[in-house]
Amino acid sequence: MNAESLIPGIDLTDIVGSITVFFFLMIRIGAFLIASPAFGGRYVPLPVRIVATVVLTLPLFGRVDVPMAETFASLASVPYILAEIFIGVTAGLTLNILFGAAAIAGDRIASTAGLGFASQIDPSSGGQTPVVAQLFGLLLTLVFLSLDGHLSAIGIMLDSYRAFPPGQMPDPAPMIRSGITAGSQMFLLAAQVMLPVVGILLLINVTIGVITRSAPQLNIFSFGFPVTMTAAIVLLFLTTPGVAAAFRILVENGTSMLTILIGDLANG
């Protein structure tokens, strides 16, 4: 019996084609992980993102209709690759824009309370951020993870391969509409979070201004600043349940917006 018939083999062309298709499937989920919050922060090492992308792509390999491997040997595949990048980045930025509500609310509260100078390096962005904004960001991340928002977002992205298979050109209108909607929701939620604290601090500042105007011997820095800062800390403590509830709504809106985005892409 011939020895060659007993040894199974795989053609090298098939191996290269399978690897090419696998890399093509990784583009959308990889772009999403890079652009999304919690996954795309600078504190997440690049090898962790790569491993996560590979692991999440494994269940899709062989189950999703993709173009033939020969398609990627020509420039005709460039539009398909860019389309996958745009879909993943749009979905990730939609969540990232919504998460910006925590930073805006914390920054405005810190400025009103006179705590704008209390800033440090934010590991997620790499820039100077007020401590209050970082605390809000940590609380939002905690709510996002505790509600399994990361699992829901990843599940929606994996389902998107079935709703909108790779190798198709998406309509840019749903992606643009998703970004605009996320921006409006960001400012609305930021206002809902910061207005109770900022409104009371504004009344306190007006009261302090009237007192220091009627009694000039009271130094505004030695009298007003401790009162404002103490009031801000107490208000932040009292409004924490309400802020957590607002962040819960933010997470729910984020997952629903991802679902709407993928549905609009699938419906054309």
N, C-alpha and C positions, 0 to 999 in steps of 0.2 A: 504494500500500500504506500502511496506517495506521502512523504512526511509533510509536504506543503498543504495537503488537504486536511490534516489533523490540527493545524495551527490556525485559529481564526485570526483575521487581520482586518484593519480598518484603513481605508484609503486616506492618505494624507490630505487630499483635497476635501474630503468630508470633515476631517478634524478642523481644518482651517475655516471651513464654512460654518461649522457649528460654533466655533469660538467667535466668529464675526457676528453671527446672529445673537449670541449671548451678550456681546458688548453693546449691540444695538438696543437690546432690551434694557440694559442697565442705564441708558441715557436719561430716560424720563424720571425714574425713581431716584437716580443719582442727583439730577438737577433739583429735584424737590428737596432732598435732604440737605443740599448745600444752601438753598435759599430759605428754608423754613426755620422758624424759631426752635429753640431747644436742641435741634439737630445740627443747625448750621452755625452755632456760636463758635468763637475762636477757642473756647475752652475744650471743644471736642476735637481730639487729634485727627489728622487726616487719615491715618491708617484705620481708625475706628469707622470713619464714614465709608471708606472703601470696602471694608469687610461687611458693614451693614448693607451696602448696596448689593454686593455679591449675594449675600444670604437672602435678601428679599427678592432677588431676581431668580433664584433657583426654582421656586414653585411655578414661575411663569414659563420657564424654558420647555418647549415642546407642547405647550397648551395654548399658546397665543399665535394667531395667524400673523406672520411677518413676511416681508418681501424675501425673495430668494437671495441666497448669499451672493450670487453673481451680480445682483443689482448694486452691491456696495463696491464693486470693482470699477465703477465709473462715476463721473461727476453727477450723474442723475440722482445719486443717493444723498447729495448735500441738502436739498430741500427737506427730505424726510428727517435727516439728523437735526436740522435746525428746528423743525416742527416739534420734535420730541423735547428739545431743550426748552423751547418757548412754553410748552405745556407744563413741564415740571417747574420751571422758574416762576411762571404765573401762579401756579397753585401754592408754591412756597411763599412767594411775596404776598399773596392774599392773607395768609396767616401772619406773616411778619408785620404787615401794615397794621393789622388789628392789634397785635401785641404792642405796637407803638403807643396805644392809648395809655398804657401804664407809665411809660416814660414821660409823656406829655403831662399827665396829671401830677406825677411826682415832681416834675420840674416846676410847674406852676405853684404848687403848694410850697415847695422849698423857697421859691423866690418871694412869695407873699409873707412867709414866716421869717424871712431874713436868714434862711439856712442855705442860700445859694452858694455861699463860700465853702460849705461842708461837702466837698466832692472828692471823688477818688476815681482811679482807673476802673472802668467797666470791663470785665473780662470778655463779655460777649461782643462789644463793639470796639474796644481798644481805645476809647476816648474818655475824657473827663466827664463824669456824670454825677449830679447831686445824689447824696446818699438816700434821700427819700425816694427818688426815682428808681434807684437800684433795689430798695426794699419792695417797692411795688412790683418791679420786674420779677423778683424772686417769688413773691406771693402769687403772681399770675402763672409763673412756671409751675409752682407747686399745685395750684388749682388745675392747671392743664394736665399734669401728670396724674393727679389723684382721680380725675374724672375719666382717665383713659383716653384723653383727647389725642395723645400721640398714636395710640392703637387705632382709633377711629380714622385719623388722617391717613395713616399708612394703609388701612383697609380700603379707604376711598381711592387712593392712588393705585392700588393693586386692581381694584375693580374697574378702574378707568381703562386698563388694557383690554378688557372685554367689551366695555361700552364704546370705546374709540380705539380700535386696534392700531398699532404702529404701521407706518407706511402710507398714512393718509394726510392730506393737507387740511389743517383745521381752519375754521372761520375765525379771524382775529377779533370780530365784534364781541363775542362772549368774554374773551380774555380782557379786552379793554374795559368792558362793562363791569367785570369782577373787580378790577383794580380801582375803578372810580367808586364803586359801592363800598369797598373795603376802606377807602380813604374817608368817605363820609361817616361810616360807622365808627371809625377810629376817633374822629373829633367829637362825635356825639357821646360815645362812651367815656372819653376823657373828661368831657364837661360834666357828665353825671357823677363821675367819681370825685372830681375836685371841687365842684361848686359848693357842697355843704361846708367843707373846711375853709375854702377860700372866702365864702360869703361871711362866715363868722369872724375870720381873721380880719377881713376888711372892716367890719363893725368895731372890732377891738382897736384897730389902728385909728379909726376915726375918733373913738372915745379917748384914746391916749393923746391924739392931737388936740382935742378940746381941753383936756386936763392940763397939758403942758402949755397951752396958750393962755389959760386962765391963771396958771401958777408957773411963771417962767423959772422959778428957782428949781423946779424939778427937771433934771437933765433927761432928755428923751432917750439917751443911750443907756444911762444907768437905771432908768425906770421902765421905759417902753420895751426895750429889747428883751429883758428877762420875762416880762409878762407875755409878750407875743410868742416867744419860744416855748414857754411853759404851756400856754394855751394850745399851741400847735401839737405838742406831744400828747396832751390830753385828748384833743379832738381826733388825732390819728388812732389813739387807742379805742375811743368810743365808736368810731366809724369803721373799724376793721371788719365787723360782720357784714355791713353794707357793701364795703369794697369787695369782699370775697364773693358776695352774691352778684355784684356787677361783673366781676371777672368770670363767674360761672356763665352768665349770659353771653359774655364775649366769646368764651370757648364754644358754646353751643352755636353761636352765629358763625364762627369760623368754620366749623364742620359742615353746617348747612350750606354755607357759601361754596365750599369745595364741591359738595354734592350737586348744587345748581350749576356750577361751572362745568363739571364733567357731563351733566345731562344736556346742557346747551351745546357742548361740543359734539355729543353723540347725535343730537337732533339736527345739527347743521345750522 
